[in-house]
Amino acid sequence: MEHKWKRLAGYYKPYKGLFFSDMFFAILGAGVTLAIPLIVRYITTNVVTLPGGEALRIILRLGLLMIAMVAVECFCNFYIAYFGHIMGAKMEHDMRNEIFGHYQKLSFAFYDNQKIGQLLSRVTSDLFDISELLHHGPEDVVISLIKFVGSFVILVQINPALTLVTFAFLPVIGGYAFYFNGKMKRAFKQNRARIADINSQIEDSLSGIRVVKSFGNESVEMEKFHVGNERFVESKRNSYWYMAGYNSGLGALMTMVTIVVLIAGAALMTRQYMKVSDLVTFLLYVNNFTEPIRKLINFTEQFQNGYSGYERFLEIMEIEPDITDAPDAVSISKTSGDIRFKNVSFRYEENQDTVLSHIDLHVHPGDYLAIVGSSGGGKTTLCSLIPRFYDVDAGQILLDGTDIRKIRLKDLRRQIGIVQQDVYLFAENVMENIRYGRPDATDEEVIAAARLANAHEFIEQLPNGYLTDIGQRGVKLSGGQKQRLSIARVFLKNPPILIFDEATSALDNESEKVVQESMEALARGRTTFVIAHRLSTIRNAQKILVLTHKGIEEQGTHEELMAKNGIYAKLYRG
C-alpha cells in the first residue's frame, strides 16, 4: 500500500510550483472565510455601542475591508479552480503517456486475453477521475482542516459549552460516513468494470459493423448492448442507493447541528450566559464547521472514484512485459539471415496443449522456405517466434549463431519484414501508411517502394494519389490493393528476413497473381518464410516444410514430396 501512495505522490514532482501556489491560495481563501465572521462579531459587539457618526464611519471602513476580503477570496477560488485543474490535466497527460507507453511494451500474450474497449477505458475515464482526485484532494482536505480547526478554536473562545454541544455530533457523523464509504468503494469499483465492458462492446460492434450489416444482425448487436447497458444501470443503482443514503443522512445531521446550536444558544441567552452577537457569530461559524464536512463528503466520493481508477491503472502498470531485452543483449545493424531452430517447443499458456514440440530446423541465408500443413499445426506460431512476438518455452532460436533472446528486440525486429493475410492500415493517407515501414523515409523513397510492390499505378488513380485518405483499416481499398501497400511497406523497410503469413489466401486469382509477383520480387536475395494456403503458389520453393501437431513430418522440394506420396502429396491433390 505504501508504495502505491509514494508512486501517486510522485506525479506532483514536476509541478511543485503549481501545487504549492495552489495550496497557498487555498489556505489564504480559507483564512479569509474564517476572518469575516470575526469582523461581524466585532461590529455587533463593539461598534454598534459607539456614538452614531463614529459607528457609521467604522462600519463603512470595515464594510470596505470585507468587500476587499471577498475579492481576495474570489481570486483565490478562481486560481485554485483554473490552475489547479491545469495541474490535474498535466498529471493526467503524464499518466496517459505512461500507460500508453506501457501498452506498447506488452507482448502478444497480453493482448490475446484482453478487450480493447477495457484497455481504452483505463486511458480515458479512469485517468480523468485520478486527475480530479490529485487536483481536488489535497486542496479540499487542507481547506476543510483549516476551516474546521479554525472554527473550533474560535468557537471555544466564544462559548466552550456550546462548542462541546456542536462537536458532540462528530462521532455520529464520522461513524455514519465510515459505514457508507466502504459500501460506496465496492460499488464504484463495480461501476468501473461495467463501463469498461460497455466500451469493449461498442468497440467490438463498431469494428465489425460490415459483418453486422451483411448478416442483418443490427438487432442482435442492440440486444447484446442492451444487456451490458442494463447491467451498468444496475451497478449504478446500487452505488446511487448508498450515495443517496450517505448524502441525505449527512445533510440531515448537518441541519440538526444548526437546530441544536440555535436552541441551546437561545436557552443560554435566556439565562444571560450568552449575548445575541455571540449567537449570531456562532451560527456563522457553524456554517464554517459544517461546510468542510460537506466538502469532505464530496472528497470521499471523489476519492472512491479516483482511487478505484488508480488501482485499475496500477493493475496494468504492474504487469511486467514478458518479452524484454536481456541485460546483456547485443545490438546488431545487419544480419545475413541465417536462422536455426534448436529443439524448440512452445505453448501459448501453461494449461494449454503444446503447439510446437522439439522443432529442429536450419534456414540458410537467402533460402526460400515454404511451410504447409493442416490448420492449427503451428505454422503461424513458428514464424511468430522469430521476431519474438512470443518466447520459446524450451530450446533456442539462433540468428547468425546468436540466441535471439540475446539480441536487442528493436534490432531483431528491424531485420524482419512481415506481410500478413489480415493487413492493418491506419486511418491515414497512402503515403503515411507506406512510410510506416521506415518513418524517416522521403516521399521519393516511398514512391520507389510502391513501384517495386506493383502499387504505384493504382495509387496514382486514387482521387488524391498518395495523399488519398483510405479510411479506418483501409476500407476504401480492395484486398489486393491493401496487400500491395503492405508489401510496399516491407520494401521500404528493406529487411534481410521475410515472413509471408498466408498473404494471398484471401485474394481472388487476378489479385493473387499481381501480389505474388510483388512478393517474389521482394523475396529475391532474402531469407524468406512463406506460410502457404494455396499450394500452387509455392511449387518453386527451395524447401517445403510440412508441419503438423507432431512436428516437422516432411521436408523437401515440391518434386521430392510429391514422389514421397505422403501428407504433402495428399494436401496438394486436395
C-alpha positions, 0 to 999 in steps of 0.5 A: 500500500505504501508504495502505491501512495509514494508512486501517486505522490510522485506525479506532483514532482514536476509541478511543485510550483503549481501545487504549492501556489495552489495550496497557498491560495487555498489556505489564504481563501480559507483564512479569509472565510474564517476572518469575516465572521470575526469582523461581524462579531466585532461590529455587533459587539463593539461598534454598534455601542459607539456614538452614531457618526463614529459607528457609521464611519467604522462600519463603512471602513470595515464594510470596505475591508470585507468587500476587499476580503471577498475579492481576495477570496474570489481570486483565490477560488478562481486560481485554485479552480483554473490552475489547479485543474491545469495541474490535474490535466498535466498529471493526467497527460503524464499518466496517459503517456505512461500507460500508453507507453506501457501498452506498447511494451506488452507482448502478444500474450497480453493482448490475446486475453484482453478487450480493447474497449477495457484497455481504452477505458483505463486511458480515458475515464479512469485517468480523468477521475485520478486527475480530479482526485490529485487536483481536488484532494489535497486542496479540499482536505487542507481547506476543510482542516483549516476551516474546521480547526479554525472554527473550533478554536474560535468557537471555544473562545466564544462559548466552550459549552456550546462548542462541546454541544456542536462537536458532540455530533462528530462521532455520529457523523464520522461513524455514519460516513465510515459505514457508507464509504466502504459500501460506496468503494465496492460499488464504484469499483463495480461501476468501473468494470461495467463501463469498461465492458460497455466500451469493449462492446461498442468497440467490438460492434463498431469494428465489425459493423460490415459483418453486422450489416451483411448478416442483418444482425443490427438487432442482435448487436442492440440486444447484446448492448442492451444487456451490458447497458442494463447491467451498468444501470444496475451497478449504478443503482446500487452505488446511487442507493448508498450515495443517496443514503450517505448524502441525505443522512449527512445533510440531515445531521448537518441541519440538526447541528444548526437546530441544536446550536440555535436552541441551546444558544437561545436557552443560554441567552435566556439565562444571560450566559450568552449575548445575541452577537455571540449567537449570531457569530456562532451560527456563522461559524457553524456554517464554517464547521459544517461546510468542510464536512460537506466538502469532505463528503464530496472528497470521499466520493471523489476519492472512491472514484479516483482511487478505484481508477488508480488501482485499475491503472496500477493493475496494468502498470504492474504487469511486467512485459514478458518479452524484454531485452536481456541485460546483456543483449547485443545490438546488431545493424545487419544480419545475413539471415541465417536462422536455426531452430534448436529443439524448440517447443512452445505453448501459448499458456501453461494449461494449454496443449503444446503447439510446437514440440522439439522443432529442429530446423536450419534456414540458410541465408537467402533460402526460400522456405515454404511451410504447409500443413493442416490448420492449427499445426503451428505454422503461424506460431513458428514464424511468430517466434522469430521476431519474438512476438512470443518466447520459446518455452524450451530450446533456442532460436539462433540468428547468425549463431546468436540466441535471439533472446540475446539480441536487442528486440528493436534490432531483431525486429528491424531485420524482419519484414512481415506481410500478413493475410489480415493487413492493418492500415491506419486511418491515414493517407497512402503515403503515411501508411507506406512510410510506416515501414521506415518513418524517416523515409522521403516521399521519393523513397516511398514512391520507389517502394510502391513501384517495386510492390506493383502499387504505384499505378493504382495509387496514382488513380486514387482521387488524391494519389498518395495523399488519398485518405483510405479510411479506418483499416483501409476500407476504401481499398480492395484486398489486393490493393491493401496487400500491395501497400503492405508489401510496399511497406516491407520494401521500404523497410528493406529487411534481410528476413521475410515472413509471408503469413498466408498473404494471398489466401484471401485474394481472388486469382487476378489479385493473387497473381499481381501480389505474388509477383510483388512478393517474389520480387521482394523475396529475391536475395532474402531469407524468406518464410512463406506460410502457404494456403494455396499450394500452387503458389509455392511449387518453386520453393527451395524447401517445403516444410510440412508441419503438423501437431507432431512436428516437422513430418516432411521436408523437401522440394515440391518434386521430392514430396510429391514422389514421397506420396505422403501428407504433402502429396495428399494436401496438394491433390486436395 
